[in-house]
Amino acid sequence: MEPNSSNEDLSYGSDNDRDQRINDNIPVPNLETVRSLEEHLRVLPSEMEIIKQEFEKRSL
């Protein structure tokens, strides 16, 4: 028996196992932290806009 033939047998089994293995590198989202598209696209006010809003509230 040639030394290469035993290596080929091992590598064939490894390739076969690799094809059947599930890819664990893909992250699965945590459903508790999933946000809707609207939340992702929501425009956040700048610091100046927040100060202006607070000033207007106090002025009333």
N, CA, C and O atoms as a Tinker XYZ file with bonds, in Angstrom:
   240  protein
     1  N      0.850000   -1.177000    0.000000    73     2
     2  CA     0.000000    0.000000    0.000000    64     1     3
     3  C      0.894000    1.239000    0.000000    63     2     4     5
     4  O      1.883000    1.303000    0.730000    81     3
     5  N      0.542000    2.198000   -0.808000    73     3     6
     6  CA     1.336000    3.418000   -0.910000    64     5     7
     7  C      0.941000    4.382000    0.211000    63     6     8     9
     8  O     -0.218000    4.420000    0.623000    81     7
     9  N      1.904000    5.156000    0.697000    73     7    10
    10  CA     1.582000    6.122000    1.757000    64     9    11
    11  C      0.548000    7.155000    1.312000    63    10    12    13
    12  O     -0.260000    7.606000    2.124000    81    11
    13  N      0.563000    7.531000    0.048000    73    11    14
    14  CA    -0.369000    8.554000   -0.429000    64    13    15
    15  C     -1.808000    8.065000   -0.431000    63    14    16    17
    16  O     -2.731000    8.854000   -0.233000    81    15
    17  N     -2.007000    6.773000   -0.653000    73    15    18
    18  CA    -3.377000    6.274000   -0.729000    64    17    19
    19  C     -4.092000    6.409000    0.615000    63    18    20    21
    20  O     -5.284000    6.714000    0.648000    81    19
    21  N     -3.381000    6.186000    1.724000    73    19    22
    22  CA    -4.029000    6.337000    3.031000    64    21    23
    23  C     -4.350000    7.805000    3.301000    63    22    24    25
    24  O     -5.374000    8.109000    3.914000    81    23
    25  N     -3.490000    8.717000    2.851000    73    23    26
    26  CA    -3.766000   10.147000    3.012000    64    25    27
    27  C     -4.972000   10.559000    2.178000    63    26    28    29
    28  O     -5.769000   11.398000    2.598000    81    27
    29  N     -5.101000    9.968000    1.004000    73    27    30
    30  CA    -6.246000   10.290000    0.158000    64    29    31
    31  C     -7.538000    9.825000    0.812000    63    30    32    33
    32  O     -8.558000   10.511000    0.753000    81    31
    33  N     -7.486000    8.637000    1.443000    73    31    34
    34  CA    -8.680000    8.140000    2.121000    64    33    35
    35  C     -9.090000    9.082000    3.248000    63    34    36    37
    36  O    -10.275000    9.362000    3.428000    81    35
    37  N     -8.121000    9.565000    3.997000    73    35    38
    38  CA    -8.426000   10.485000    5.093000    64    37    39
    39  C     -8.957000   11.808000    4.566000    63    38    40    41
    40  O     -9.904000   12.368000    5.120000    81    39
    41  N     -8.350000   12.307000    3.498000    73    39    42
    42  CA    -8.788000   13.595000    2.974000    64    41    43
    43  C    -10.173000   13.480000    2.348000    63    42    44    45
    44  O    -10.952000   14.431000    2.400000    81    43
    45  N    -10.492000   12.321000    1.751000    73    43    46
    46  CA   -11.828000   12.151000    1.180000    64    45    47
    47  C    -12.884000   12.216000    2.280000    63    46    48    49
    48  O    -13.916000   12.869000    2.125000    81    47
    49  N    -12.618000   11.536000    3.387000    73    47    50
    50  CA   -13.560000   11.577000    4.502000    64    49    51
    51  C    -13.692000   12.981000    5.062000    63    50    52    53
    52  O    -14.790000   13.403000    5.424000    81    51
    53  N    -12.592000   13.705000    5.137000    73    51    54
    54  CA   -12.626000   15.070000    5.655000    64    53    55
    55  C    -13.430000   15.970000    4.738000    63    54    56    57
    56  O    -14.204000   16.804000    5.206000    81    55
    57  N    -13.250000   15.804000    3.420000    73    55    58
    58  CA   -14.015000   16.610000    2.466000    64    57    59
    59  C    -15.499000   16.306000    2.582000    63    58    60    61
    60  O    -16.336000   17.208000    2.526000    81    59
    61  N    -15.817000   15.027000    2.743000    73    59    62
    62  CA   -17.216000   14.637000    2.860000    64    61    63
    63  C    -17.830000   15.236000    4.127000    63    62    64    65
    64  O    -18.952000   15.742000    4.095000    81    63
    65  N    -17.102000   15.181000    5.233000    73    63    66
    66  CA   -17.596000   15.760000    6.484000    64    65    67
    67  C    -17.750000   17.269000    6.363000    63    66    68    69
    68  O    -18.698000   17.850000    6.892000    81    67
    69  N    -16.818000   17.894000    5.668000    73    67    70
    70  CA   -16.852000   19.344000    5.504000    64    69    71
    71  C    -18.090000   19.765000    4.718000    63    70    72    73
    72  O    -18.696000   20.792000    5.024000    81    71
    73  N    -18.474000   18.979000    3.704000    73    71    74
    74  CA   -19.644000   19.309000    2.903000    64    73    75
    75  C    -20.933000   19.201000    3.712000    63    74    76    77
    76  O    -21.883000   19.942000    3.457000    81    75
    77  N    -20.979000   18.303000    4.670000    73    75    78
    78  CA   -22.191000   18.081000    5.445000    64    77    79
    79  C    -22.262000   18.951000    6.695000    63    78    80    81
    80  O    -23.305000   19.007000    7.348000    81    79
    81  N    -21.181000   19.623000    7.034000    73    79    82
    82  CA   -21.136000   20.425000    8.251000    64    81    83
    83  C    -21.951000   21.710000    8.068000    63    82    84    85
    84  O    -21.962000   22.294000    6.984000    81    83
    85  N    -22.616000   22.135000    9.108000    73    83    86
    86  CA   -23.382000   23.380000    9.078000    64    85    87
    87  C    -22.423000   24.535000    9.308000    63    86    88    89
    88  O    -21.530000   24.446000   10.150000    81    87
    89  N    -22.605000   25.623000    8.559000    73    87    90
    90  CA   -21.740000   26.782000    8.702000    64    89    91
    91  C    -22.158000   27.564000    9.944000    63    90    92    93
    92  O    -23.223000   28.183000    9.965000    81    91
    93  N    -21.317000   27.535000   10.981000    73    91    94
    94  CA   -21.608000   28.237000   12.228000    64    93    95
    95  C    -21.098000   29.673000   12.220000    63    94    96    97
    96  O    -21.247000   30.380000   13.217000    81    95
    97  N    -20.505000   30.115000   11.127000    73    95    98
    98  CA   -19.942000   31.463000   11.068000    64    97    99
    99  C    -21.001000   32.524000   10.792000    63    98   100   101
   100  O    -20.727000   33.714000   10.946000    81    99
   101  N    -22.194000   32.124000   10.393000    73    99   102
   102  CA   -23.240000   33.086000   10.072000    64   101   103
   103  C    -23.945000   33.473000   11.369000    63   102   104   105
   104  O    -24.519000   32.609000   12.032000    81   103
   105  N    -23.915000   34.751000   11.744000    73   103   106
   106  CA   -24.550000   35.153000   13.002000    64   105   107
   107  C    -26.072000   35.077000   12.903000    63   106   108   109
   108  O    -26.651000   35.415000   11.870000    81   107
   109  N    -26.698000   34.642000   13.956000    73   107   110
   110  CA   -28.151000   34.571000   14.035000    64   109   111
   111  C    -28.615000   35.762000   14.862000    63   110   112   113
   112  O    -28.118000   35.971000   15.969000    81   111
   113  N    -29.564000   36.552000   14.342000    73   111   114
   114  CA   -29.994000   37.733000   15.096000    64   113   115
   115  C    -30.717000   37.351000   16.380000    63   114   116   117
   116  O    -31.458000   36.369000   16.434000    81   115
   117  N    -30.483000   38.146000   17.399000    73   115   118
   118  CA   -31.179000   37.981000   18.668000    64   117   119
   119  C    -32.537000   38.659000   18.521000    63   118   120   121
   120  O    -32.599000   39.869000   18.301000    81   119
   121  N    -33.617000   37.908000   18.637000    73   119   122
   122  CA   -34.942000   38.453000   18.377000    64   121   123
   123  C    -35.342000   39.532000   19.372000    63   122   124   125
   124  O    -36.249000   40.315000   19.089000    81   123
   125  N    -34.692000   39.595000   20.522000    73   123   126
   126  CA   -35.004000   40.634000   21.496000    64   125   127
   127  C    -34.442000   41.985000   21.073000    63   126   128   129
   128  O    -34.955000   43.024000   21.488000    81   127
   129  N    -33.400000   41.983000   20.260000    73   127   130
   130  CA   -32.761000   43.237000   19.870000    64   129   131
   131  C    -33.037000   43.618000   18.417000    63   130   132   133
   132  O    -32.480000   44.598000   17.923000    81   131
   133  N    -33.879000   42.865000   17.736000    73   131   134
   134  CA   -34.183000   43.164000   16.338000    64   133   135
   135  C    -35.062000   44.406000   16.294000    63   134   136   137
   136  O    -36.057000   44.509000   17.013000    81   135
   137  N    -34.675000   45.347000   15.436000    73   135   138
   138  CA   -35.454000   46.572000   15.286000    64   137   139
   139  C    -36.105000   46.595000   13.909000    63   138   140   141
   140  O    -35.592000   45.988000   12.969000    81   139
   141  N    -37.208000   47.277000   13.789000    73   139   142
   142  CA   -37.899000   47.376000   12.511000    64   141   143
   143  C    -37.125000   48.307000   11.583000    63   142   144   145
   144  O    -36.249000   49.054000   12.018000    81   143
   145  N    -37.462000   48.249000   10.316000    73   143   146
   146  CA   -36.807000   49.093000    9.321000    64   145   147
   147  C    -37.044000   50.568000    9.635000    63   146   148   149
   148  O    -36.150000   51.395000    9.455000    81   147
   149  N    -38.243000   50.896000   10.102000    73   147   150
   150  CA   -38.545000   52.285000   10.443000    64   149   151
   151  C    -37.647000   52.788000   11.572000    63   150   152   153
   152  O    -37.211000   53.939000   11.560000    81   151
   153  N    -37.377000   51.925000   12.540000    73   151   154
   154  CA   -36.502000   52.330000   13.643000    64   153   155
   155  C    -35.077000   52.550000   13.162000    63   154   156   157
   156  O    -34.395000   53.460000   13.634000    81   155
   157  N    -34.624000   51.727000   12.228000    73   155   158
   158  CA   -33.273000   51.891000   11.692000    64   157   159
   159  C    -33.148000   53.174000   10.878000    63   158   160   161
   160  O    -32.089000   53.802000   10.861000    81   159
   161  N    -34.219000   53.558000   10.211000    73   159   162
   162  CA   -34.164000   54.723000    9.326000    64   161   163
   163  C    -34.607000   56.013000   10.006000    63   162   164   165
   164  O    -34.601000   57.072000    9.380000    81   163
   165  N    -34.987000   55.940000   11.267000    73   163   166
   166  CA   -35.457000   57.122000   11.983000    64   165   167
   167  C    -34.338000   58.157000   12.082000    63   166   168   169
   168  O    -33.190000   57.826000   12.376000    81   167
   169  N    -34.697000   59.413000   11.832000    73   167   170
   170  CA   -33.730000   60.506000   11.910000    64   169   171
   171  C    -33.646000   60.971000   13.355000    63   170   172   173
   172  O    -34.660000   61.301000   13.970000    81   171
   173  N    -32.445000   60.995000   13.889000    73   171   174
   174  CA   -32.240000   61.445000   15.263000    64   173   175
   175  C    -31.922000   62.936000   15.264000    63   174   176   177
   176  O    -31.145000   63.404000   14.432000    81   175
   177  N    -32.513000   63.683000   16.188000    73   175   178
   178  CA   -32.235000   65.124000   16.233000    64   177   179
   179  C    -30.805000   65.400000   16.703000    63   178   180   181
   180  O    -30.227000   64.648000   17.488000    81   179
   181  N    -30.266000   66.490000   16.201000    73   179   182
   182  CA   -28.919000   66.880000   16.611000    64   181   183
   183  C    -28.972000   67.477000   18.020000    63   182   184   185
   184  O    -30.049000   67.741000   18.554000    81   183
   185  N    -27.816000   67.679000   18.599000    73   183   186
   186  CA   -27.746000   68.250000   19.947000    64   185   187
   187  C    -28.353000   69.651000   19.967000    63   186   188   189
   188  O    -29.025000   70.030000   20.926000    81   187
   189  N    -28.113000   70.414000   18.907000    73   187   190
   190  CA   -28.649000   71.773000   18.823000    64   189   191
   191  C    -30.176000   71.749000   18.740000    63   190   192   193
   192  O    -30.839000   72.592000   19.345000    81   191
   193  N    -30.732000   70.804000   18.006000    73   191   194
   194  CA   -32.186000   70.698000   17.907000    64   193   195
   195  C    -32.801000   70.319000   19.256000    63   194   196   197
   196  O    -33.873000   70.812000   19.607000    81   195
   197  N    -32.143000   69.463000   19.998000    73   195   198
   198  CA   -32.635000   69.067000   21.319000    64   197   199
   199  C    -32.627000   70.262000   22.263000    63   198   200   201
   200  O    -33.591000   70.474000   22.999000    81   199
   201  N    -31.559000   71.040000   22.250000    73   199   202
   202  CA   -31.465000   72.239000   23.096000    64   201   203
   203  C    -32.557000   73.234000   22.722000    63   202   204   205
   204  O    -33.178000   73.841000   23.594000    81   203
   205  N    -32.787000   73.396000   21.433000    73   203   206
   206  CA   -33.825000   74.309000   20.955000    64   205   207
   207  C    -35.200000   73.853000   21.435000    63   206   208   209
   208  O    -36.002000   74.672000   21.882000    81   207
   209  N    -35.480000   72.544000   21.347000    73   207   210
   210  CA   -36.771000   72.016000   21.797000    64   209   211
   211  C    -36.954000   72.219000   23.299000    63   210   212   213
   212  O    -38.043000   72.575000   23.748000    81   211
   213  N    -35.904000   71.996000   24.073000    73   211   214
   214  CA   -35.987000   72.194000   25.523000    64   213   215
   215  C    -36.228000   73.661000   25.858000    63   214   216   217
   216  O    -36.999000   73.979000   26.764000    81   215
   217  N    -35.573000   74.544000   25.132000    73   215   218
   218  CA   -35.756000   75.978000   25.348000    64   217   219
   219  C    -37.193000   76.385000   25.048000    63   218   220   221
   220  O    -37.796000   77.156000   25.795000    81   219
   221  N    -37.739000   75.861000   23.949000    73   219   222
   222  CA   -39.114000   76.193000   23.575000    64   221   223
   223  C    -40.107000   75.666000   24.613000    63   222   224   225
   224  O    -41.104000   76.327000   24.904000    81   223
   225  N    -39.844000   74.485000   25.174000    73   223   226
   226  CA   -40.731000   73.929000   26.202000    64   225   227
   227  C    -40.720000   74.809000   27.451000    63   226   228   229
   228  O    -41.766000   75.037000   28.059000    81   227
   229  N    -39.551000   75.299000   27.833000    73   227   230
   230  CA   -39.436000   76.129000   29.033000    64   229   231
   231  C    -40.010000   77.521000   28.815000    63   230   232   233
   232  O    -40.440000   78.171000   29.768000    81   231
   233  N    -40.022000   77.977000   27.581000    73   231   234
   234  CA   -40.525000   79.320000   27.273000    64   233   235
   235  C    -42.041000   79.385000   27.365000    63   234   236   237
   236  O    -42.598000   80.463000   27.574000    81   235
   237  N    -42.699000   78.282000   27.218000    73   235   238
   238  CA   -44.172000   78.288000   27.231000    64   237   239
   239  C    -44.726000   78.416000   28.582000    63   238   240
   240  O    -45.945000   78.436000   28.750000    81   239
